[in-house]
Amino acid sequence: MAKKKAKKAGKKRKPNAAFMKPMNPTAALGAVIGTGAMPRTEVTKKIWIYIKKHNLQDKKNRRNINADEKLKPVFGGKAQVSMFEMTKLVNKHLK
């Protein structure tokens, strides 16, 4: 029989340095979340705050986001994107 390795108790995950590096949003994304440099994690949080504040989640399929006039340029002109596609599109607007 093979022995099972015990997990180390209390070991916390370290945040990925690439996600924590401040990034500058483009003008289109800056109109939604603000223009200051911020890490990707904060960008994602602010986009979700904006989506929920403006009630942009699709009523039938909550995984889809309906774009308003500010989000359309960020979403590449699409009227609706999935939440997984959204992160890919948002990353194109970070430098």
Residue, then its C-alpha position, 0 to 999 in steps of 0.5 A: m500500500a502506498k502512503k498518502k501525503a499529509k497536507k500542510a495545515g494552515k498553508k495559505r496560497k500566495p497571490n500570483a504576482a502577475f495578477m497583482k501588477p498594476m495595469n493601465p486601462t484604455a480609455a474605453l475601459g477607463a470610462v467604466i472602471g476609472t482611469g487609475a492603474m490597478p491590478r487585474t483582480e481589482v479591474t474584475k471586481k470593479i467591472w462586476i460592481y458596474i454590471k450589478k449596479h446597472n443590472l446588465q446580467d441577462k435575466k434568463n441566462r445569468r452567465n451572459i452580460n448585456a453591454d450598455e453604451k459604455l461596455k460595448p467598446v470594451f466588448g468589441g462592439k458585441a451586444q452580449v458576451s459570456m462572463f468567461e469571454m468578458t475576461k478575455l476581452v477586458n484583458k485586451h484593454l489593459k497595458 
